[in-house]
Amino acid sequence: MITAEAASESTVPAVPGDRAATEVPEREELVWPWKDAPIRALVQRIHQLQAERAQAFRRLEEGHRQYLSSGPPYDFPRYRSTVHEVTQVFAAASREVLAVEAELAGPRVQPLLASHVRSLQQLEETRLTTVALLQLMGTPELTGQEDSLQMHQLKMKVIKTMEAISEVLQDLRFDAESAE
């Protein structure tokens, strides 16, 4: 199960900054913990974030199964809570993936690796959107025979997107080894 603790592990910590000469209260500056990490560590972190996303997708699927088996009447508040929890995990992972991309594109001057990370982010967005649409179409109120072809096409899109994600991760790992 995804916990608040797991979601908070992906957040960027803040540390106190220098106090200005005037009596302005001390402001917090965001410090990214991976700033001076080797490229290998950045790639490992991307893989860890992908594992967190995979766990979140499993939780979303389980929550949807529980919702469908809960009714009628259906336990929508419980499902909504699961969706909210998973959304927080996806948002935290996305923020950190974008930070890795910015680090690779900017200070590390690794445009190829940055493009892999950008592709990964776009593919994950496609996957999440497609899974959400599939779950919406799978609700009893909206299920109909005319939707079975479209649902099959969406399931195939999820499978192809997952295959593309795996390929991008392999390319990222291979190209990162070459970059070091």
N, C-alpha and C positions, 0 to 999 in steps of 0.2 A: 504494500500500500504506500502511496506517495504521502509523505508527511510535510508539515510546514518546515520541519528541519531540513528535509531534502531540498525543498524549494529555496530555502534561505542560503544553502551552500553555494548557489549559483549567483548570488547577488554580489555587487561590488562594494567592498567595505570602504568606509570613510575614515580619514585620519585628520586630526587638527592641522590647519595650515598656519602660516606665519601671521602674527597679529600686525595689523597695519599701524603706522605711526600715530594715527588719530585714535580716538576712543571708540572706534567701530568695533562691535563685538566680534569675537573670533569666528571665522567662517570655516566650514568643513570643505575640504577638497577631496574629490573622488580620486582614489588611488587604485589602479588596476593591478591585482596581484601577479599577473603574468607578464608585466612590462619587460623585465629583463630575462625572462625564461627563454631557453633555447627553442628553436622552431619545433624540435621533436616533442617538447612538452606542450606546445600549443596544439599540435596535431593530436596528442594523447587527450588533451582536454576536450577537443572537438569530439573525439570518440566517446569520451565519458558523457558529454552532453547528449550525444545520439542515444546512448544507453538510457539516459533519463527520459528522453523523448519516447523511446520504445516502451518503457515502463508506463509512461503516461498514456500512450495509446492503448496498452493492455487494460489499464484502469478504466479508460473511457469505454472500451468495448464491454468490459465486465459490468460497468454501470448501466449501459444500455440494455444488456441482457437481463439484468435484475429489474430494470424498469418494465421491459416487455413482459416479464413473468410475474409482475406484481399485480396485475389487474385482469379485468376491470374491477373496480376503479384502480387506475394506475397511480403509483407513488411518484408523481412528478417532482415534489419538493426534494426528495432524496436524489433523484437524477440531476436536477438543477444544481444541487450542492456538489455532486461529483463533477459536473461540467465546469463549475466555477473553480474547484480545486485543481483540475487538470489544466484549465486555462492559465492559472497562475504559474504552473510548472513550465508550460510551453512559453509563456512570456519571458520568464527568467532565463530559460535556455536560449531563446532568440536574442535577448539583449547581450548575452555573453558571446554568442556566435558572431554577432555583428561587431562586437569589440575585437574579437580575434581577427575578423576580416579587416577592420580598420588598421589594426597593428601590422598585419601582413602587407596591406596595400600602401601604408605610410612609412613608418620608421624602418620596417624590415625590408622594404623594397622587394617584395615577393609577389608581383602581380599575378603570376600563374596560380600560386597557392591561394591568394585572395579570391581569384575568380572561381576556384573550386569551392571555397567556403560560401561565396555568394550563390553559386548554383545549388549547393546543398540547402541553403536557407530557402531558396525559391521552390525547390522540390518539396521540402517539408511543408511549406505553406500550401502547395497544391494538394499534398496528401491530406493535410488536416481539413481543408475545405471539402475535399471529396468525401472523406470519412463522415464529416458532419452532415453533408447532403444525403449520404447513404442512410445514416441513422434517422434523419428526418423522414426520408421516404419509407423507412421501415416501421414507422409508427402505425399502429392499427388504424387510426383515423384516416391515414393517407394511403394505405396499401390497396392496390388494385392490380388486376391482371395486366393492364396496359403498361404498368410501370416495370414489369419483370424484365423486359428487354433493356430498359434504361438502367435498372439496378445492376444487371449483368455487365453492361458497358462501364458503369462506374466502378464496379468491383475489379474489372480488368484494368481500369485506369489506376486504381490503387496499387495493384500488383506491379504494373509497369513502372509506376513512380518509385516503388520500393526497390525495384531492380536498378533503376537509374541512381537512386541514392547510394546503393551498394557500390556501383561503379565509380561514382564521384568520390566516395570514401577511399576506395582502392587507389584511384588516381592521386588523391591528396597524399596518402601515405607514401606512394612511390615517388612522387615529385618532391615531397618534403625530404626524403632520404637523399635525393640528388642535390637538393639545395644546400645541404649541410656540408 
